[in-house]
Amino acid sequence: MKNDKLVPGAILVCIGAIFLLNNFGYIDFHWMNLLHLWPIFLIMGGVNLVFAGNRSAWATVLKLGVVVLGFGLLMFGHFGDRFNFWPGAYNFHYNDDNNNDNDSDDDSDSTATNQGVVKIEGSSIFNKEYTPDAKLARLDISGGGTTYNLSDTTSQLFKAETKEFYGKYEFNSSKEDSVYVLSLKMKNNKGWHFDANDNKSNLANIKLNSNPVWDINVETGATKLDFDLTKFKIKSLTLKGGAASFNVKLGNPVVNTNVEVSTGVSEVNISVPKEAACSIHTSSGLSSNEFGGFDKKDNSRYETPGFDAAKNKIYINMTGGVSDFKVNRY
């Protein structure tokens, strides 16, 4: 085995050992350590790159030592369940010792402000009316511990139907020059932990008007996101998440469509039309990449055939720590 393959091989062996030992009950692995300690994988990758050309014994010992120390913390450290989430998990409990008893338990209660509407525990509907001058619009989504779905259109500019079991959603709208700015936030959502026997989880089903050109920005922590954007004109899409599951289906580009993905420990699946010209640039550390139907141009760039000659294009930039990146053509 070449020396430059020693560390990646050791990491794969350690990961396999963790899964095997945990499945057979020899260890009780705290999965949330991946969320708290995912930068360890960046350190492993960085040390391996710095000493990539060094074949000395001390450099090899140093690289392996970082791997052993990192996986030791992952296996035997316990940092609590404050943000207990893993991509693919849907159900959660909430335990907030600092809960304010003054919050109403009536599902019909809501608080109206000049900024928007806040709803606590129950079901909510948020609306923003559509006006013909809404040519450009931006949707900002933030907050974790939630499943976000978007696929359908609405005659309104924006509509969201939510279920809140823990924390609260807040919706705001404004206009900046000629751009309508909409914001949906999950707030005061603390103390998440996963329970497979519970059907309670926060949920936001979002609908958008198909007439405007949209910029969509998502910045979340522990989140599951499923967006079918084929019915909408998307100028830009930004996805930022710590431990998240992002599933996005894009339609044909509006001139140029820019997609920015930045994750920690996440699963990202993006689908693009077969007839669309698409370029992918990756800087993904220890992440795995799978780009079906793309030609590899160099170590970090992939393109669909005939990309340079195309008029309308999709640009995807993906950065991550330990993530699973997939882009496919449908």
N, C-alpha and C positions, 0 to 999 in steps of 0.2 A: 504494500500500500504506500502511495506517495505521502510524504509528510504533510502536504497541504490539504490532504483529505482526512487527516487524522481527527481533527476537531469536529468537522461535520459528522463523521462517522460515530464519534463518541457521543455527540448530542443525540443522534438517532437511537443509539443503544440505550441511553439514559431514558429517553422518552418512552421507548418500548418497554423498558423495565418498570417504569412507573405504572403504565397501563396494566401490565401483566400482574404485578404485585398487588395493585389495588383491586383488580378483578377477582383475584383469589383470596382477598381479605388479609393479606400479610401486612399491608399498611393501610392507613386511613388517610388518603390524600386529600388535602384541602384545596379544592379546585379554585377557590378565590385567590389563592396564592399567585395564580397566573395573572390575575388582574392587578394585584398589588405589586408583583415583582417582574412583570414582563420586560422592563428595561434591562434585566439581567441578560436577556438574549442579545440585546444591542451591544452590551459590554463584551459578551463572548465573541460576537461577530467582529467587533472593532479590534479586540486583541488579536484575533486570528488574522485580520487583514494587516495590522501593523507588523506582525512578525511572520507574514506569509513567506518571505524570502529567506528567513533565518532557519537553517537546518541544525543549529546547535542543540545540545541536550537541554540546556537551561531554558531555551525558548520553548521547546516541546513541553517541558515540565510546567512552565508558566501557563501555557495555553490549556493544558489538561487540568491544571490546578484551578483555573477560573471556571472551567466546566463543572468540576467536581463540587466546588464551593457553591456555585449557583444552583445546581440541582439539589445539593444538600439543603439549602434554604427553602427551595420549592417543596421538597418532600417532607421536611420535618418542622418547618416554620408554621406558625398559626397566627394570622393577623386579623382574626375576626371576620364577621360576615356583613360588614357595613354595606357593601355593594355586591352582594352575592348574585352573580349572573353569569351565564355562559351561553354563547350563540346556540340557538335552537331551543332554549328553555323559554317557556311561555308563561308559567304560572308562578306567582310570587305571594309571599306574606309580607306584612308590614308591622313593625313594632317600633313605635316612637315614644320613648319615655318622656319626651318633652312636649307631648301633645297638648294643645291648648283646649281645655274643656269648654271654652266659650264658643267653639265652633258648633254650628247648628247641625243636628242630625236629620233635618228635614230635607229630602231630596229636591224639593222645589225651591229651596232657598238659593239665592244668588246675590252677588254684590255688584252693583253697577257703578262704574267710575268714569271719569273723562277719558281714561285710557282704554277701557274695554270692559269685559265681563269676566268675573272670577266665579267658578263653581267648585264647591267642595263636596265630595262623596255623593255619587249618584250618576246620573246621565245628563249630558248637556248637548245643546246644539248652538254652534257659533256661525253667524252669517255675516257676510259683507256684500252689499248689493252691487250689481254690475251697472256701470254707466258706459256709454259708447266711447268716451274719451280714454278708457282704460286700454291703451295700446301696449303698455309695458307694466309688468307687475313683478314683485319679488316676494317670495315666501320664505320666512325664517322659522325654522323649527329647532327647538332646544329642549333638553331635559331627557333623562334616562328613565329606566324602569317602565317602559311603555312599548307597545306595539303600534307602529304607524303604518297605515294602509292608504294607498292613493292609486285609483285607477279610473274612477268615473268622472263624468263632466256634470256641470250644474249650470243653470241659467243665472245663478248668482255669480259674483266674482270668486267667492270662496264660501265653502260650507264644510263644517266639521261636526261629526257626531261622535261624542266621546263617552267613555265609561270610566269613572274615577272611583277606585277603591282606596287608594292611598295617595296623599298629596292632592294637588289641585292644578287644573289647567287655567291658563290665563291667555286671553286673546286680545290683541291690540291691532289697530290699523291706523295708517297715516298716509300722507302723500308727500313725496320728496321730488320737487320739480314736476316732471311728468310721469314719475314712477309711483304706482300704488304699492305700499309696503305693508305686508301682513305678517303678524308674528303669533305663533302658537307655542306656548311654553308649558312644561310640566314643572311645577314649583313645589317646594317643601316635601319632596319625596325622599325620605331618609330611612335607612335601616332595612334595605331589601335582603331577603333571603329566599331561596328557592324551595318550594314544596310541591312535589309531583302529584300530591293528592288534593291539591286545592285548585279550583277553577277560576280563582279571582286574579285578574291582572288588569292594569290600565290599558286602555285601547282608544285610539283615535282613527276614525275613518274619515278621510279627507277627500273633498271633491273640488275641482277647479273649473273655471270657465275656459273654454278652448280657444277663445279669440285672442287674448293678449299673448305676447311673447314673455316667457317666464324665466326668471332666475330663481333657483331653489337652493337654499343653504340649510344643511342639517348638521347640527353639532350636538352630539349626545354622548352619554356614557354607556350604560348597559341598555341596549335597545335592539329590538327586532324591527326591521323596516322592509316593506314590500311595496315597491312603486312600479306601476305599469304606466309609462309616460308616452305611449304610442299615440295617444289622442291629443297631445299638447305640443305647442311650439316651445322647445326648450333651448334657450340661449346658453345657459350655464347651470351646472349641477355640482354642488360641493357637499361631500360627505366626510364628516369627521367623527370618529368614535373610538372609545377605548376598547371595550369588549362588546362587540356588536355583530349582528348578522344583517347585512345589506343585500337585498335582492332587487335589481333595477332592470327594467326593460325599456330601452330607448326606441323612439321612432326615427324617421328620416331627419337628418339635421336641417336646421334653419340657417342657411349659409354656413356658419361654423358653430358647432356645439362643443363647449369645453366642459370636461368632467374632471374634477379634482377629488381624489380619494386619499385620506390620511387616517390610518388606523393604528391601533396597538396590537391587541390580540383579537382578530376578527375574521369573519368569513364574508367575502365580497363576491357576488355573482352579478355580472353585467351582460346583458344581451343587446346586440346591435343588429340592424337589418343586414341581410346578405348584400343588398345592392348599395349599402352605404360605405363610403370611404372612411377608414378609421385608422388612427395611429395611436399606439400605446407607448408611453414612456414609464419605466418602472425604476424605483429605488427602494427595494423592499427588504433589505437586511436578510433575515433568515426565513422570509416568507416563501411560500410555494406559488408558482405561476403556471397557469394553464390557459393558453390563448389559441383556441382552435380556429383554423382558417386564416391565420396571420403568418406573414413572412418575417423571419427574424433578420433585422438589419444590423444590429450589433447586440452587445450584452444587455442593453437596457431599452432598446427600441424595436417595436414590431409594427408592421403595416399590412393592410389588406392589399391585394394585387391591384395595380393601377391607381394607387393613392395619389401620386403627384399630379396626375392629369384630371382628377375629379374637381368639380366646382364647389360642391358642398361637402364639408368634412366634419368628422367627429374626432376630437382630440381628448385622449384619456391619460391623465397623469396619476400614477398610483405610488404611494409611499406607505411603508408599514414596518412594524417590528417583527412580530411573529404572526402572520396572517395567511389566509388562503385566498389568493386572487384568481378569479376565473373570468374570462371574457369569451363569449361565444357568439356566433352569427346564426341568426334564425331566418 
